């Protein structure tokens, strides 16, 4: 096996779906590789290292963020003639050797989603990285067959260069559901509300939830997410809807309880590479998931979800699915199996 080093910058970042994937894959790889045959590199100042038994942790470089990736990380792998494992869309531009995970190509496929100055800069940066990956010898990993087809479509990469390695859900088993959630959210009752976790990112389609609440006035909707969601709803003229509960940021423990006790988990996304939140909701006990009628969602959730038109803002919510059908979706995904598949590429 060639000498590989994981770009460990994700350990210093806020956990989103991409960082979750990187963390869980790394922890499972640690269980199946021989001791010290794989390294993970982190900045010298970073101290919150997970407990790794076989992957060797190396602290190197004084820079931070993208400068650390492009200078310190690149210098280390080049100096030691190693291969990179880049799990969060970004590679060292001047040393593109090894494996990169491209989670989706929304920056290329949906430029209309990225309108602010910050978003446009981020789009340019990611598209540069994807172009560099396409024109290098790097092996490419992505998280769904849909995402693979999009990479091929937009970057003309040969199919055999791309390996699909799915997300999974077992990390939810480590979270203990909060026992006092409904005491702190007394406006909610178990089994009485539709639950969603949203942001203002254009692909998350937040306004669909607002219209769903407007068009289903006898139903209750609980929305978790940053404090800006309520202000955005007010700006769109939805300030007075009495059946929406804006919960703000919720802890993982509260989220698990809210997922387990909802009528259904709603996920009206316009574009995803995988779309892990509904899978997490099922793992927590959600009896029903309602997701967008898109190729990616059909691939991931198959017959175990109900499907909505994410551009139909006159939606009427339907009767629930059988719980056993929803839960059977969990059998398809495993962090252990995903790590083993990645290991075969090393």
N, C-alpha and C positions, 0 to 999 in steps of 0.2 A: 504494500500500500504506500502510495506517495505521502509525503509529509504535508498535512493540511493544518491550517489555523483558522479558527472561527473569528470573524469580526464581532467582538463582544460589546460594541457600543450600545446595543439594544438594552443591555443590563442597566445602563445609566438613564434610560428614557422612560417616559410615562407609558404605562401598559395600555396599548390599543390592540386591535386584532393582529397586527403585524408583529408587534413585540411579543404577544402571547404565543404566536406560532414559533418564533425564534427561541423563546425560553423553553417551551415544552419539548421541542425537537432536541435542543441541547441537553436537557435533563434526561431524556430517554436515550440519547446517544451515549451519555456517560455510563449507562448501565450495560451497554453491549460492545463497547470498544475496549481493547486491551489498554492497560495502564500506560499512560504517557505516550500513546501513539497518536494522540490528537491534542492540539492546543487550543486555548481560547485566549485572545489578547484583549486587554482592557487598559484604559489610561492609568498612569501611575497613581493618580490621586484617588482612584475609585476603590472603595473599601467594602461595599456591600456585595461580596461575592457569594453566590449560592454554594452549597455544600456539594462539591464535585469529587468523586472518588477516583475516576480514571482519566478524565480530561485534565490536562495540565494547565493551570492558570498562570499566565504571564502578564506582568504589569510592565508597560512600556510606553513612553512618550508623555510629554507634559501638556500637549495641546488638548482642546476640547471639541466635541461635536464633529461637524463635517471636516474641520481642519485636521483633527486627529485621524479620521478615516483616510483622508487623501494624502496626508504627509507621514504621520507616525506609523499607522498601520501599513501603508504601502511600503515604507522604508524597511520595516521589519520583515515582511514576507519576501521582499526582493533581496534583502541582505542574506536571508537564510534559505533562499531558493525554494520557497514553499508555495503551496497552492492555497488560495483563499476559499473560505466558505462564507459567503455574504448572504444573509438571510432576510434582509430588510430592504430590498430593491436597489440598494446603493453598492457600487463596487469602487475599488481604487482605480481611477481613470487611467493612470499611467502604469498600472500593473494588472491588467485584466486577465488573470489566470486562475482557473479553479471552477467554482460553482457559484452561481447567483440565483436566488429566489426572486422572481418577479411575480408579485401577488396579483396584479391586474395592470391593465394599460389604460385606465380611465383617463389619465392625463392626455393620452393621444386620441382615444376614441371619443371623448366628450369635452372638447375644449370650451364649450358653452358653460360647463359647470364651474369654470375657474376664471372669475371676472375681476377679483380684487388684485391689487399690485402684488401682494404676498402670494396669492394663489398662482398668479401667472409666472412668478419667479420659480415657485416650487414645480410647476408644470414643466418649465424649460429645463430645470435641473434633472428631474426624473427622466424626461425624454432623452436628454443627453446620455444618461446612464444606460437607458435601454438601447439606444443606438450603438453605444460602445460595446455592450454585451452582444448585440447582434453581429457586430463586425469583428468580434474576437473569437477565440477558440473555446470560450467558457461553456461549460455545461449549464443548461438553464433548467431550473425547477419552477413549476407554478402549481397553483392549488386547486385547479379544476380543469376538466377537458374544455369547458367553455373558455377559460382564460388562455389555455393553450391555443385554441383556435383564433383568439383575438391577437395573440402575439404573432402567430403565423401570418394573419391577415395584414397587420400593420407594419411588421418588421421583416417579412419575407424570410423567416428562419425555417430551416428544414425541420420537419416534424420529429425526426429521430434525435435531434439535439435537445428536445424538451421532454422532461419527465414530470408527470403529475404526481404530487404528494399532497394528500388532503390534510386539512385541519382536523381536529377532533375535539372531544368534550370532557375527557376524564379529569381535567384540572378542576372541574366543578365539584368533584367529590371531596376536594380538600377544603372547600368552603363550608362552614357551619351556618345553617340558616338561622337568622335572628329570630328570637322568640318573642320580642316585644315590638315588632314592626307595626302591628295594627294598633298598638297603644300610642305610638308616635305619629301614626297617620290615621286618626280616628274617623276621617271622612271616607275611608275605604272599609268595605266589609269583604270577608273571604268569599271568593267565587262570584263577586258581583261586578267586576270591572275588566275591561280590556286593557292590557299592559303593553307599553312600548318604551324603548330606550332610543332616544333620538339626539341628533345634533343639527346644526344649521348647514352642514355640508349638503350641497345641492343633490347629490345622489341619494341621500337618506329620505328625501321627499317628505319632509316634516308636514307640509301643508295638507297632505293626504289624511293624516290623523285628525287635523282640525276639521276638515270637511266631513270625515266619517262621524265625528262627534256632532256636528251640525245636522247631519242627515239621519242620525240615530239618536234623537233627543232622549229616549227612554233608557239608553245605555250609559254606563259610566266609563270614563277613559282616564287612566293614570299614565302620565308621561314622565319618565325619568330623564334627566339630562341637565346640562349647565343652566345657570340662571338666565341666560339670554333667550331661552326658548319662549318664556312667558312674554317678554318684551316683543319678540318677533310675532307672536300670535296677536298681541294687541295692535301692532302696526298693520297687520293684515285684516283687522276688524273683527277678531274673534275674542275680544276681551271679556265679553259678557256671557259666554256660554257656561251655563251652570253645571254641566256634566263633565267638565275637564278638570282634572286635578294635576297641577304642575308640582312635581315632587322635588325638583332640583336634583343636585347630585345625590345619589344613593350609594351606600356601601355595597360591597359584594355580598355581604351577609343579608342585607335588606333586599337586594335584587333577587337573591335566591328565594327568599320567602315570597316576594311579590310574584315571581314567575310561577311558583308552585301553586299559588292560590288565585290566579287570574282565570277569567273565562277563556281567554285566548291571548297569545302573544302575537302582536301585529308587526309586520316587517315589510313596509311598502316601498322597498328600495327600487331605484331606477337602474342601478348598475352595481355589480359586485364581482369580485374574483371568486369568492366562495360564499360569504355571508354566514358568519358563525353564530350570531346572537340567537336565532331560532333553535339551533342545535343545542346551545347552552340552556335555553328555556326548557326544551324537552328533557334534558338531563336533570333539570331541577324539579321536574314534575308537572310542567305546564300540560294541561289536557288537550290543548289545541294550538296549532300554529297556523297563521294566515300570512302567506308570503306572496311576493309579486309573481305574476305570470310571465316569467322570463326564462330563457334557456338555462341560465346558470341555476336558478332556483329549482327548476324541474330536475336538473342533474343531481343536485345535492339532496333534495327532499322527496323526489319521486311521488309515490302515491300516499305519502305520510303527511301531507300538508293540504290545506285549502289554498286556492290561488285567487288573487285579486288583480284587477287591471290597475296598475299604479298611476294611470293617467285618467281613470274614471273617478271623478270627484263627487259623483252622486251615489256612491256605494251604499248598499244595504247589506249588513252582516248576516251570515247564514248560520244554520244549525251546526253544532260541533261534530267532529269526527269521533270515531271509536278510539278510546285511549290506548288500547293495545297496538293499533296501527301506528299511532304517533310514536310510541316508544320503540317500535321495531326499527326505526331509522337509526338508532344508536349503534346497532350491530355493524354498520358499514364503516365506522370511523374509529381509529385507535391511534393515539400518539405513539405507542410502541411500534405498531406496524409501519407508521409513517417514518419513524427514525430508522427502522431496519431497511426501508426502501432507500433512504438517503445514504445509508452506510454502503449499499451496493454500488453507489456512484463513486465512492472514495478510492 
